[in-house]
């Protein structure tokens, strides 16, 4: 999956910011996937 590779790349380059981002995203992940599923 491209997204995971990108996430890994970001973690290497900007570990703290990315971890904070991922934490934020995981909170909204359910809503996000629901929105994506309804759109596509």
C-alpha distance matrix in Angstrom:
0.0 3.8 5.5 5.7 6.8 9.0 10.2 11.2 12.9 14.7 15.8 17.4 19.0 20.1 20.0 22.4 21.5 17.8 18.7 21.1 18.6 16.1 19.2 20.2 17.0 16.9 20.4 19.5 16.3 18.2 20.1 17.1 15.4 18.9 19.5 16.4 17.5 21.0 20.2 18.1
3.8 0.0 3.8 5.5 5.3 6.2 8.6 10.0 10.6 12.3 14.3 15.6 16.7 17.9 18.4 20.9 19.6 16.1 17.8 20.0 17.3 15.4 18.9 19.6 16.5 17.2 20.7 19.6 16.8 19.3 20.6 17.3 16.2 19.8 19.7 16.6 18.4 21.6 20.2 18.5
5.5 3.8 0.0 3.8 5.5 5.1 6.0 8.6 9.8 10.4 12.1 14.3 15.2 15.7 16.0 18.1 16.6 13.0 14.5 16.5 13.6 11.8 15.2 15.9 12.8 13.6 17.1 16.1 13.5 16.3 17.6 14.3 13.7 17.5 17.4 14.8 16.9 20.0 18.9 17.8
5.7 5.5 3.8 0.0 3.8 5.3 4.9 6.1 8.5 9.7 10.4 12.4 14.2 14.9 14.4 16.8 16.1 12.3 13.2 15.8 13.7 11.1 14.4 15.9 13.2 13.3 17.0 16.9 14.1 17.0 18.9 16.1 15.4 19.2 19.7 17.3 19.1 22.4 21.8 20.6
6.8 5.3 5.5 3.8 0.0 3.8 5.4 5.1 6.2 8.6 9.8 10.8 12.5 14.0 14.1 17.1 16.6 13.1 14.5 17.4 15.4 13.5 17.0 18.5 16.1 16.6 20.3 20.2 17.6 20.6 22.3 19.3 18.8 22.5 22.7 20.2 22.1 25.4 24.3 23.0
9.0 6.2 5.1 5.3 3.8 0.0 3.8 5.4 5.0 6.2 8.5 9.9 10.5 11.7 12.6 15.2 14.0 10.7 13.0 15.4 13.0 11.9 15.6 16.6 14.4 15.7 19.1 18.7 16.7 20.0 21.2 18.0 18.1 21.9 21.5 19.2 21.7 24.6 23.2 22.3
10.2 8.6 6.0 4.9 5.4 3.8 0.0 3.8 5.4 5.1 6.1 8.7 9.9 10.1 10.0 12.4 11.5 7.8 9.5 12.1 10.1 8.5 12.1 13.6 11.7 12.7 16.2 16.3 14.5 18.0 19.4 16.7 17.0 20.8 20.8 19.0 21.4 24.3 23.4 22.9
11.2 10.0 8.6 6.1 5.1 5.4 3.8 0.0 3.8 5.4 5.0 6.4 8.8 9.9 9.3 12.5 12.6 9.3 10.4 13.7 12.7 11.0 14.2 16.3 14.8 15.2 18.8 19.5 17.6 20.9 22.7 20.1 20.2 24.0 24.3 22.4 24.6 27.7 26.9 26.1
12.9 10.6 9.8 8.5 6.2 5.0 5.4 3.8 0.0 3.8 5.4 5.2 6.3 8.5 9.4 12.8 12.5 9.7 11.9 14.9 13.6 12.9 16.3 17.9 16.6 17.7 21.1 21.5 19.9 23.4 24.7 21.8 22.3 26.0 25.8 23.8 26.3 29.2 27.9 27.2
14.7 12.3 10.4 9.7 8.6 6.2 5.1 5.4 3.8 0.0 3.8 5.3 5.0 5.6 6.9 9.7 8.8 6.3 9.1 11.6 10.3 10.3 13.7 15.0 14.1 15.8 18.8 19.2 18.2 21.9 22.9 20.2 21.2 24.8 24.3 22.8 25.6 28.2 27.0 26.8
15.8 14.3 12.1 10.4 9.8 8.5 6.1 5.0 5.4 3.8 0.0 3.8 5.5 5.4 4.3 7.7 8.3 5.7 7.1 10.3 10.2 9.6 12.4 14.5 14.2 15.1 18.1 19.3 18.3 21.9 23.4 21.1 22.0 25.6 25.7 24.4 27.0 29.7 28.9 28.8
17.4 15.6 14.3 12.4 10.8 9.9 8.7 6.4 5.2 5.3 3.8 0.0 3.8 5.9 5.8 9.6 10.7 9.0 10.5 13.6 13.8 13.4 16.1 18.2 18.0 18.9 21.9 23.0 22.0 25.6 27.0 24.6 25.4 29.1 29.0 27.5 30.1 32.9 31.9 31.6
19.0 16.7 15.2 14.2 12.5 10.5 9.9 8.8 6.3 5.0 5.5 3.8 0.0 3.8 6.1 9.3 9.5 8.7 11.2 13.6 13.4 14.1 16.8 18.3 18.3 19.9 22.6 23.4 22.8 26.5 27.5 24.9 26.2 29.7 29.2 27.8 30.7 33.2 31.9 31.8
20.1 17.9 15.7 14.9 14.0 11.7 10.1 9.9 8.5 5.6 5.4 5.9 3.8 0.0 3.8 5.9 5.8 5.9 8.4 10.2 10.5 11.8 14.1 15.4 15.9 17.7 20.0 21.0 20.9 24.7 25.5 23.2 24.8 28.2 27.7 26.7 29.7 32.0 30.9 31.2
20.0 18.4 16.0 14.4 14.1 12.6 10.0 9.3 9.4 6.9 4.3 5.8 6.1 3.8 0.0 3.8 5.8 5.3 6.1 8.7 9.9 10.4 12.1 14.2 15.0 16.1 18.5 20.1 19.9 23.5 24.7 22.9 24.3 27.6 27.6 26.8 29.6 32.1 31.4 31.7
22.4 20.9 18.1 16.8 17.1 15.2 12.4 12.5 12.8 9.7 7.7 9.6 9.3 5.9 3.8 0.0 3.8 5.4 5.2 6.3 8.6 9.9 10.7 12.5 14.2 15.4 17.0 18.9 19.4 23.0 23.9 22.5 24.4 27.4 27.3 27.1 29.9 32.1 31.6 32.3
21.5 19.6 16.6 16.1 16.6 14.0 11.5 12.6 12.5 8.8 8.3 10.7 9.5 5.8 5.8 3.8 0.0 3.8 5.5 5.2 6.2 8.6 9.9 10.7 12.2 14.2 15.7 17.0 17.7 21.4 21.8 20.1 22.4 25.3 24.8 24.6 27.7 29.6 28.8 29.8
17.8 16.1 13.0 12.3 13.1 10.7 7.8 9.3 9.7 6.3 5.7 9.0 8.7 5.9 5.3 5.4 3.8 0.0 3.8 5.3 4.9 6.0 8.4 9.7 10.1 11.9 14.2 15.2 15.2 19.0 19.8 17.8 19.6 22.8 22.5 22.0 24.9 27.1 26.4 27.0
18.7 17.8 14.5 13.2 14.5 13.0 9.5 10.4 11.9 9.1 7.1 10.5 11.2 8.4 6.1 5.2 5.5 3.8 0.0 3.8 5.3 5.0 6.1 8.6 9.7 10.4 12.5 14.4 14.5 18.0 19.3 17.9 19.6 22.6 22.9 22.7 25.2 27.6 27.4 28.0
21.1 20.0 16.5 15.8 17.4 15.4 12.1 13.7 14.9 11.6 10.3 13.6 13.6 10.2 8.7 6.3 5.2 5.3 3.8 0.0 3.8 5.5 5.1 6.2 8.6 10.0 11.0 12.9 14.0 17.3 18.1 17.1 19.3 22.0 22.0 22.3 25.0 26.9 26.8 27.9
18.6 17.3 13.6 13.7 15.4 13.0 10.1 12.7 13.6 10.3 10.2 13.8 13.4 10.5 9.9 8.6 6.2 4.9 5.3 3.8 0.0 3.8 5.4 5.1 6.0 8.5 10.0 10.9 11.6 15.3 15.7 14.1 16.5 19.2 18.9 18.9 21.9 23.8 23.3 24.5
16.1 15.4 11.8 11.1 13.5 11.9 8.5 11.0 12.9 10.3 9.6 13.4 14.1 11.8 10.4 9.9 8.6 6.0 5.0 5.5 3.8 0.0 3.8 5.4 4.9 5.9 8.6 9.8 9.6 13.2 14.4 12.9 14.6 17.6 17.9 17.7 20.2 22.5 22.5 23.2
19.2 18.9 15.2 14.4 17.0 15.6 12.1 14.2 16.3 13.7 12.4 16.1 16.8 14.1 12.1 10.7 9.9 8.4 6.1 5.1 5.4 3.8 0.0 3.8 5.5 5.2 6.5 9.0 9.7 12.8 14.1 13.6 15.5 18.0 18.7 19.1 21.4 23.5 23.9 25.0
20.2 19.6 15.9 15.9 18.5 16.6 13.6 16.3 17.9 15.0 14.5 18.2 18.3 15.4 14.2 12.5 10.7 9.7 8.6 6.2 5.1 5.4 3.8 0.0 3.8 5.5 5.3 6.8 8.7 11.7 12.1 11.6 14.2 16.3 16.4 17.4 20.0 21.5 21.8 23.3
17.0 16.5 12.8 13.2 16.1 14.4 11.7 14.8 16.6 14.1 14.2 18.0 18.3 15.9 15.0 14.2 12.2 10.1 9.7 8.6 6.0 4.9 5.5 3.8 0.0 3.8 5.3 5.2 5.7 9.3 9.8 8.5 10.8 13.4 13.5 14.0 16.6 18.4 18.6 19.8
16.9 17.2 13.6 13.3 16.6 15.7 12.7 15.2 17.7 15.8 15.1 18.9 19.9 17.7 16.1 15.4 14.2 11.9 10.4 10.0 8.5 5.9 5.2 5.5 3.8 0.0 3.8 5.3 4.7 7.7 9.6 9.2 10.6 13.1 14.2 14.7 16.6 18.7 19.6 20.5
20.4 20.7 17.1 17.0 20.3 19.1 16.2 18.8 21.1 18.8 18.1 21.9 22.6 20.0 18.5 17.0 15.7 14.2 12.5 11.0 10.0 8.6 6.5 5.3 5.3 3.8 0.0 3.8 5.7 7.5 8.5 9.4 11.5 13.0 14.1 15.5 17.3 18.8 20.0 21.5
19.5 19.6 16.1 16.9 20.2 18.7 16.3 19.5 21.5 19.2 19.3 23.0 23.4 21.0 20.1 18.9 17.0 15.2 14.4 12.9 10.9 9.8 9.0 6.8 5.2 5.3 3.8 0.0 3.8 5.6 5.3 5.9 8.6 9.9 10.5 12.1 14.1 15.4 16.4 18.2
16.3 16.8 13.5 14.1 17.6 16.7 14.5 17.6 19.9 18.2 18.3 22.0 22.8 20.9 19.9 19.4 17.7 15.2 14.5 14.0 11.6 9.6 9.7 8.7 5.7 4.7 5.7 3.8 0.0 3.8 5.4 4.9 6.0 8.4 9.7 10.3 12.0 14.1 15.1 16.2
18.2 19.3 16.3 17.0 20.6 20.0 18.0 20.9 23.4 21.9 21.9 25.6 26.5 24.7 23.5 23.0 21.4 19.0 18.0 17.3 15.3 13.2 12.8 11.7 9.3 7.7 7.5 5.6 3.8 0.0 3.8 5.4 5.3 6.1 8.6 9.9 10.5 12.3 14.2 15.4
20.1 20.6 17.6 18.9 22.3 21.2 19.4 22.7 24.7 22.9 23.4 27.0 27.5 25.5 24.7 23.9 21.8 19.8 19.3 18.1 15.7 14.4 14.1 12.1 9.8 9.6 8.5 5.3 5.4 3.8 0.0 3.8 5.6 5.0 6.1 8.6 9.9 10.6 12.3 14.3
17.1 17.3 14.3 16.1 19.3 18.0 16.7 20.1 21.8 20.2 21.1 24.6 24.9 23.2 22.9 22.5 20.1 17.8 17.9 17.1 14.1 12.9 13.6 11.6 8.5 9.2 9.4 5.9 4.9 5.4 3.8 0.0 3.8 5.4 5.1 6.2 8.6 9.9 10.6 12.3
15.4 16.2 13.7 15.4 18.8 18.1 17.0 20.2 22.3 21.2 22.0 25.4 26.2 24.8 24.3 24.4 22.4 19.6 19.6 19.3 16.5 14.6 15.5 14.2 10.8 10.6 11.5 8.6 6.0 5.3 5.6 3.8 0.0 3.8 5.4 4.9 6.0 8.5 9.7 10.4
18.9 19.8 17.5 19.2 22.5 21.9 20.8 24.0 26.0 24.8 25.6 29.1 29.7 28.2 27.6 27.4 25.3 22.8 22.6 22.0 19.2 17.6 18.0 16.3 13.4 13.1 13.0 9.9 8.4 6.1 5.0 5.4 3.8 0.0 3.8 5.4 5.1 6.2 8.6 10.1
19.5 19.7 17.4 19.7 22.7 21.5 20.8 24.3 25.8 24.3 25.7 29.0 29.2 27.7 27.6 27.3 24.8 22.5 22.9 22.0 18.9 17.9 18.7 16.4 13.5 14.2 14.1 10.5 9.7 8.6 6.1 5.1 5.4 3.8 0.0 3.8 5.5 5.2 6.2 8.7
16.4 16.6 14.8 17.3 20.2 19.2 19.0 22.4 23.8 22.8 24.4 27.5 27.8 26.7 26.8 27.1 24.6 22.0 22.7 22.3 18.9 17.7 19.1 17.4 14.0 14.7 15.5 12.1 10.3 9.9 8.6 6.2 4.9 5.4 3.8 0.0 3.8 5.5 5.1 6.1
17.5 18.4 16.9 19.1 22.1 21.7 21.4 24.6 26.3 25.6 27.0 30.1 30.7 29.7 29.6 29.9 27.7 24.9 25.2 25.0 21.9 20.2 21.4 20.0 16.6 16.6 17.3 14.1 12.0 10.5 9.9 8.6 6.0 5.1 5.5 3.8 0.0 3.8 5.4 5.3
21.0 21.6 20.0 22.4 25.4 24.6 24.3 27.7 29.2 28.2 29.7 32.9 33.2 32.0 32.1 32.1 29.6 27.1 27.6 26.9 23.8 22.5 23.5 21.5 18.4 18.7 18.8 15.4 14.1 12.3 10.6 9.9 8.5 6.2 5.2 5.5 3.8 0.0 3.8 5.7
20.2 20.2 18.9 21.8 24.3 23.2 23.4 26.9 27.9 27.0 28.9 31.9 31.9 30.9 31.4 31.6 28.8 26.4 27.4 26.8 23.3 22.5 23.9 21.8 18.6 19.6 20.0 16.4 15.1 14.2 12.3 10.6 9.7 8.6 6.2 5.1 5.4 3.8 0.0 3.8
18.1 18.5 17.8 20.6 23.0 22.3 22.9 26.1 27.2 26.8 28.8 31.6 31.8 31.2 31.7 32.3 29.8 27.0 28.0 27.9 24.5 23.2 25.0 23.3 19.8 20.5 21.5 18.2 16.2 15.4 14.3 12.3 10.4 10.1 8.7 6.1 5.3 5.7 3.8 0.0
